[in-house]
Amino acid sequence: MSHRVERRQFQVPLAGDVAILEPEGPVGQILLLLHGYMQSGPAMLERLREVLPRDARVLAPNAPFLVPKTTETGVEATYSWYFYDFRTDEYVVDTQTALAQLEQLCGTTPAVPLTIVGFSQGGYLAPFVAPRVGARRVVGIGSRYLEDELPARLEFETWGIHGDADERVLPDPSQQSFLKIRPRSSGGNFFRLPGVGHHLGREVRRKLQEILQSPP
């Protein structure tokens, strides 16, 4: 006897960790950090901490889907925002859970300017999060803008940082996507860094610091 597979929707509680960095003085802006695939929010915050504005309240959540990673010392908890199959060009698990999680975390009308910084998978997700949380600026690092899936008009700035030696997310398609999306947004620029790969290394952090120095 054969079986069938059905996709069902379940309303279940979702709990997850969020790394939070508070400024010593008044909150002048909010930064939402979206980590890459099989990474974590706390790790991204620690990696970028030295270049983040001192007046920023920083939120660095773990993505909703746990991806256990086996290491030499045991099993490490890493996370994913969604699951996309490049072979079939389909979402195995779409972005709706992640979008709902981030909207509940940030709210929809921030009292101060909100910037989203997304790396790799988090960078792909960032422009879809932006209108749901009232973000004024999106910075995608080692990612690209899916221009065909985004609205005709974007009410936030679009920025891109990409390593010229990135072999995981190729820089040419990333830059082309930015050139298509930039006229639809309220500002931004694209920076292509020579000799830099797919990571949050020193050159990337310095460029991010330059971008974040100016309020959106």
N, C-alpha and C positions, 0 to 999 in steps of 0.2 A: 504494500500500500504506500503510495507516495504522500509526501507532505507538502505544505505550502508555507511560505514565510510572509508575514504581514508586518508592516511598519505601524506601530501604535504610539500614540502620544500619552505620556504619563505626567501628571502634576505631582511632583515629589519635592520635598525640601532639599535645598542645595546649600551646603556649608563649604566654606573655603577660607584659606588664610590670606590675609592682606598685610603686607609690610607697610608701615606708616611712618613717615618722617615729618615731624612738626618743626616749624621755624622757632627760633628763640623769641622773636618779636611778633608783631601782627602779621597775619597771613595776607600777602599781596597777590598771590596767584596759586593755582592748583596745577600740579603735574600728575598725569595718569600714565604710568609706565606699563606697556604691554610687552611681555617677554616673548622670546622665540619658541619654536617647537622643541619639546623635551628640555625645557629650561624652567625657571621659576621666577616669581616676582621678587622675593628677597635677594636672590643672586643678582638680578638686574639692577636693583637699587644699590647694592654694595658696589657694583661695577661702575655706576655713574655718579655716585654720591659726590665726589670731589668737584664735579663740574655743574652741579645743579644750583639754581639761584637760592640765596640764603633766605629769601622771603617766601619760599614756596612750601606749601603743604604737599607732600609727595605720597601718592597712593600707588602701591605696586602689588596688585593681586596675583595670586596663582590662577591660572586658567582652570575651567571647571572639570576637565577630564584628566584623570591621573594616568600617567604612562610610566610604569615601573621600569627602571633602568638598572641592569645588572652590572656591578662593578667588581673589582678585585676584592673589595672589602665587604661586599654585601649587595643590598638593593637600595637604590637611591630613588626618591620620589621626584619625578619630573612631570610636566603638565603640557596639555595641548588645548588650544582654543576651539579647534574643530578638526575634522579628518577629511582630507580631500584626496581622491585617487586620481593622480595625473594620467594614469593609463586609460581610464574610462572617461575622464573629464567630468567627474561627478563627485558631489559631496556624499561621503558615507555617513558622516554626522555634520549637519550644517551649522551655521553660526548663530542660530536663534538663541540657544541656551547662553552662550557667551554674551551676546548683546543684552539679554535680559539681566544677566548677572551684573554687568557693568553699569547699566542704567540704574539698577537698585543701589549700587555702591555710590555712584556720583550724584544721583538726582538728575533733574532736567533743566534746572535754572540756577547755575552756580552764582554765588554772590561776588566772586572775583574771577578774572580771566582764567580759563582752563586750557591747558595745552596737553595733547596726547603725543607721547613718544613711543613708537612701536618699532621693535626690531624683528626682522624676518617675518615669521607668521603673524606676530603682533602688528607689524607694519602693514601687512595686507588687510588686517581687520580694522585698523585705526580709523580710516575715513568712513567706515560704516557705523562706528561708535559715535563719531563726532556730532552728528545732528541729534542724536538721542540724548546726549548729555550737555548740549550747549557749548561745545568746544569752539574756541576761536582759532586754534592752530593745530595742525597735524604735522608731525615730523616722522617720516618713514625712513628707517635705516635698513639697508640690505633687503629691500622689498620693492614692490611696485604698486602703482595705482591701477585697479581694475576698472578702467574708464568706461567700459561698456555696461558695467553693473551699477554705476553710481549715477545720481541725479544730474540733470542738465546744468543745474546751478548749485554750487557749493558755498555755503555761508561761512566759510572758514579758510584760513591760509593753508596752502599745501607746500610742504618742504620735503626735499629728498637728500639723503646722504648715501653714497654708494661707492664701494671700493672698486677700482678699475680691475683688480685681480680676483674679484669674487667669482668663483666657479660654481657656487650653489644656486645663487640667484643672479643671472647674467646682467651685467650693467647696461648693455645696449637696449634691451627691451624695457628695463626700468626707466632709463632716460627718455625713451620714446613715449612711454605712458605718461610721464610727468609733463612732457611738452604738450600732450593732448589735454591733460586735465588742468594745467595751469590757467588757461584763459577762462575756465569755468569757476575758478576760485577767487578769493579776495586778496590774494598775494602769495608770495613765497618764491623759492629758488631751488635749484638742484645743484648739488656739489658732487663731483666725481673725483675721488681721491686716488692718485697714482700709486700703484703697488700695494694697495690695501685689499685684503681678502674679506671673507664673510665673518666679521667679528666686531666687538665693541672696543677695539684697541685705542691706543693713544691718539692717533690722528682723527679717528671718528669722534672721540670724546671732546677733543679740542674744537672741532667744527660744530658739534652740538652746543657746546658752551657759547660759541659766538652767536648762534641762532637764538638761544634762550636769554641772552643779555638784553635783547630788545623785547618789550612787552608786545603781545599780539594785538 
